[in-house]
Amino acid sequence: MSMLSHDVIIVGAGLAGMRAALEFAPGVDVAMISKVHPVRSHSGAAQGGVNAALHEDDSWENHAYDTVKGSDYLGDQDAIEIMCREAPSDIRQMEHWGVIFSRNDEERIAQRPFGGAGYPRTCYAADRTGHALLHAMYERVMRRGVKVYEEWFLLSLIMEDGECRGIVALDIPTGQVVSMRARAVVMATGGYGRVYRTSSNGLVNTGDGMAVCYEAGAPLMDMEFVQFHPTTLKSNGVLITEGSRGEGGTLINALGERFMKTYAPNAMELASRDVVSRAEQTEILEGRGVDGCVLLDLRHLGREKILERLPQIRELAIKFAGTDPIEVPIPVRPGAHYSMGGIKADFNGATPLPGLFAAGECSCVSVHGANRLGGNSLLETLVFGRRTGAFVNDYLVGRPMPSPADTHRVEQEKRLAEMVARPAGERGWALREELGTMMNRNVGVFRDRAGLEAAVTVAANVAERARRQWVMDKGKIFNTDLTEALELQHVTELARVIIAGALAREESRGAHFRKDFTTRDDAKWMRHTLAHPDPDGPKLSHAPVAFTRFEPKERTY
Ligand SMILES: Cc1cc2nc3c(=O)[nH]c(=O)nc-3n(C[C@H](O)[C@H](O)[C@H](O)COP(=O)(O)OP(=O)(O)OC[C@H]3O[C@@H](n4cnc5c(N)ncnc54)[C@H](O)[C@@H]3O)c2cc1C
């Protein structure tokens, strides 16, 4: 196939990618590629809601303060201010685009309390908020005539003279490797939750975009900060939304105590996620858990409220935990959920590589710092998806279409052919399990030097073996054995970056807790981590945090 050509290529068709696609002037030729059908993107799984200070008693400044505090002061305050100031108009726009938000008694958009928030400011569509947003957005994308390449897999960036001139991708159904040139490329490939053995994330969340950009020289920022959500199911990591605590659900231990009173006497179950997850893990480790879990009790909310506000989580609990929350508490535990770190980008989506932009969970702007507040991630996709689209639209003016060489495609074709030709070796799924289990154990809620040093060795070893893994399917058509092999290489690469950052950061901040350095160290560590690729493993450097109005304080809930 000859080289495909579009003004802009957006990699990823979740909320961030689609929102960016909708900002381009009518004449601009916009293409989007996605390894799954757009509405199968993980955004569609978001349950609890999206934050905005809509009520007159609330303010964007309050929202910004809660976000900065939630971030343990590592979030860039200039970017946080932008997000919180622009949030209300983005929510209204979504409503005008047809998102059916739940209503309160006054027929206004209802807002529920969420963790770490001083005011109920999370807008929701029952417990299916992401689904509602994603479908409304997809309709617009269809109407706009965005060219969508569905079930195409990003392989590499086309980098020439230090700038990004397009991508190379695999058309999964046919097995063809195709070059796509563009005047700009926007990365919107979502998170990497599947680096861990259990995760609330969909199977597609293997951080491909982050890994590919990193290999191309774009620094990854603050990757050591991984969010563990306090309420995931033991069996498979499926998420039970924070909205269930927002609606009044409580957490109890084996003794029937509401243990959060020891850890966060004011906010209780609605402290920020890092705090609640550590509390649960401590209860479990000290022997007050129930079969490796704690219990989420919703019974007092009553049947009617559960059916109206939390219908999906009831279904999930029945299906995957065998418990009906109307009758019995749900066993839950902390699980890998969200990537605070990602491709370093500014608040217009620009990365350090010319021609390359990033938005959504794959990027690090950084509005979440060391810990994200629930409801701020959907918001990030809307605000920064929009801003990135608008910025790139202007960036295209006067920028000619590049004419990259065909060598980039040839290289990738050769790489895949070699992987498929290998006659024997270790299977990727086994390596994936080895890596994920180690990540759960050594790079989880609590970390220490010995565990992280062991993790460095295991991850480097798995990375090396992953290069020689055995792809059993030798065919071209829909070779998911091959795409899974590529995903394994991506998660291993990212694991190495996460571990390197976690080992270097000798302090505890937000979601990163070191048992051997239990306090926050602003003098040394009030700074972002940047990771750069190197044959010997990630090389780290640092960048300053942007401050505007909020002085760092001790964080209590
Ligand atoms: C279960 C769950 C519940 C959540 N609930 C909430 C919530 O209530 N509120 C909140 O604020 N946040 C929530 N989050 C977080 C939030 O949903 C995500 O951070 C956000 O939706 C990410 O959007 P995105 O557009 O960046 O990426 P995604 O929606 O993950 O989309 C990524 C896209 O990239 C594509 N892609 C990836 N790799 C490749 C590749 N190699 N080639 C081609 N395409 C590729 C995928 O196909 C997909 O289209 C939740 C997350 C989970 C997992």
Ligand as a Chemical Component Dictionary entry (heavy atoms), coordinates in Angstrom:
data_LIG
# 
_chem_comp.id                   LIG 
_chem_comp.type                 NON-POLYMER 
_chem_comp.pdbx_formal_charge   0 
_chem_comp.three_letter_code    LIG 
# 
loop_
_chem_comp_atom.comp_id 
_chem_comp_atom.atom_id 
_chem_comp_atom.alt_atom_id 
_chem_comp_atom.type_symbol 
_chem_comp_atom.charge 
_chem_comp_atom.model_Cartn_x 
_chem_comp_atom.model_Cartn_y 
_chem_comp_atom.model_Cartn_z 
_chem_comp_atom.pdbx_ordinal 
LIG C1  C1  C 0 -13.365 1.174  35.252 1  
LIG C2  C2  C 0 -12.959 2.623  35.189 2  
LIG C3  C3  C 0 -13.799 3.585  35.698 3  
LIG C4  C4  C 0 -13.430 4.934  35.646 4  
LIG N1  N1  N 0 -14.287 5.869  36.156 5  
LIG C5  C5  C 0 -13.942 7.182  36.077 6  
LIG C6  C6  C 0 -14.838 8.184  36.538 7  
LIG O1  O1  O 0 -15.935 7.919  37.001 8  
LIG N2  N2  N 0 -14.444 9.483  36.453 9  
LIG C7  C7  C 0 -13.237 9.846  35.944 10 
LIG O2  O2  O 0 -12.947 11.033 35.877 11 
LIG N3  N3  N 0 -12.386 8.912  35.465 12 
LIG C8  C8  C 0 -12.711 7.599  35.518 13 
LIG N4  N4  N 0 -11.839 6.650  35.037 14 
LIG C9  C9  C 0 -10.639 7.096  34.314 15 
LIG C10 C10 C 0 -11.032 7.582  32.919 16 
LIG O3  O3  O 0 -12.100 6.831  32.431 17 
LIG C11 C11 C 0 -9.872  7.479  31.925 18 
LIG O4  O4  O 0 -8.715  8.034  32.460 19 
LIG C12 C12 C 0 -10.180 8.232  30.632 20 
LIG O5  O5  O 0 -11.441 7.866  30.140 21 
LIG C13 C13 C 0 -9.109  7.970  29.594 22 
LIG O6  O6  O 0 -9.523  8.494  28.352 23 
LIG P1  P1  P 0 -8.518  8.557  27.122 24 
LIG O7  O7  O 0 -9.274  9.149  26.002 25 
LIG O8  O8  O 0 -7.271  9.203  27.556 26 
LIG O9  O9  O 0 -8.166  7.023  26.832 27 
LIG P2  P2  P 0 -9.086  5.742  26.508 28 
LIG O10 O10 O 0 -10.522 5.990  26.654 29 
LIG O11 O11 O 0 -8.489  4.625  27.288 30 
LIG O12 O12 O 0 -8.815  5.492  24.964 31 
LIG C14 C14 C 0 -7.578  5.039  24.474 32 
LIG C15 C15 C 0 -7.683  4.836  22.983 33 
LIG O13 O13 O 0 -6.399  4.554  22.457 34 
LIG C16 C16 C 0 -6.478  3.492  21.555 35 
LIG N5  N5  N 0 -5.192  2.805  21.518 36 
LIG C17 C17 C 0 -4.437  2.385  22.549 37 
LIG N6  N6  N 0 -3.337  1.761  22.106 38 
LIG C18 C18 C 0 -3.388  1.787  20.754 39 
LIG C19 C19 C 0 -2.541  1.308  19.723 40 
LIG N7  N7  N 0 -1.420  0.613  19.969 41 
LIG N8  N8  N 0 -2.920  1.516  18.447 42 
LIG C20 C20 C 0 -4.067  2.168  18.157 43 
LIG N9  N9  N 0 -4.892  2.655  19.090 44 
LIG C21 C21 C 0 -4.562  2.463  20.378 45 
LIG C22 C22 C 0 -7.595  2.619  22.091 46 
LIG O14 O14 O 0 -8.120  1.813  21.077 47 
LIG C23 C23 C 0 -8.578  3.678  22.567 48 
LIG O15 O15 O 0 -9.389  4.092  21.505 49 
LIG C24 C24 C 0 -12.202 5.303  35.080 50 
LIG C25 C25 C 0 -11.361 4.331  34.563 51 
LIG C26 C26 C 0 -11.718 2.994  34.649 52 
LIG C27 C27 C 0 -10.753 1.980  34.122 53 
# 
loop_
_chem_comp_bond.comp_id 
_chem_comp_bond.atom_id_1 
_chem_comp_bond.atom_id_2 
_chem_comp_bond.value_order 
_chem_comp_bond.pdbx_ordinal 
LIG C1  C2  SING 1  
LIG C2  C3  SING 2  
LIG C2  C26 DOUB 3  
LIG C3  C4  DOUB 4  
LIG C4  N1  SING 5  
LIG C4  C24 SING 6  
LIG N1  C5  DOUB 7  
LIG C5  C6  SING 8  
LIG C5  C8  SING 9  
LIG C6  O1  DOUB 10 
LIG C6  N2  SING 11 
LIG N2  C7  SING 12 
LIG C7  O2  DOUB 13 
LIG C7  N3  SING 14 
LIG N3  C8  DOUB 15 
LIG C8  N4  SING 16 
LIG N4  C9  SING 17 
LIG N4  C24 SING 18 
LIG C9  C10 SING 19 
LIG C10 O3  SING 20 
LIG C10 C11 SING 21 
LIG C11 O4  SING 22 
LIG C11 C12 SING 23 
LIG C12 O5  SING 24 
LIG C12 C13 SING 25 
LIG C13 O6  SING 26 
LIG O6  P1  SING 27 
LIG P1  O7  DOUB 28 
LIG P1  O8  SING 29 
LIG P1  O9  SING 30 
LIG O9  P2  SING 31 
LIG P2  O10 DOUB 32 
LIG P2  O11 SING 33 
LIG P2  O12 SING 34 
LIG O12 C14 SING 35 
LIG C14 C15 SING 36 
LIG C15 O13 SING 37 
LIG C15 C23 SING 38 
LIG O13 C16 SING 39 
LIG C16 N5  SING 40 
LIG C16 C22 SING 41 
LIG N5  C17 SING 42 
LIG N5  C21 SING 43 
LIG C17 N6  DOUB 44 
LIG N6  C18 SING 45 
LIG C18 C19 SING 46 
LIG C18 C21 DOUB 47 
LIG C19 N7  SING 48 
LIG C19 N8  DOUB 49 
LIG N8  C20 SING 50 
LIG C20 N9  DOUB 51 
LIG N9  C21 SING 52 
LIG C22 O14 SING 53 
LIG C22 C23 SING 54 
LIG C23 O15 SING 55 
LIG C24 C25 DOUB 56 
LIG C25 C26 SING 57 
LIG C26 C27 SING 58 
# 
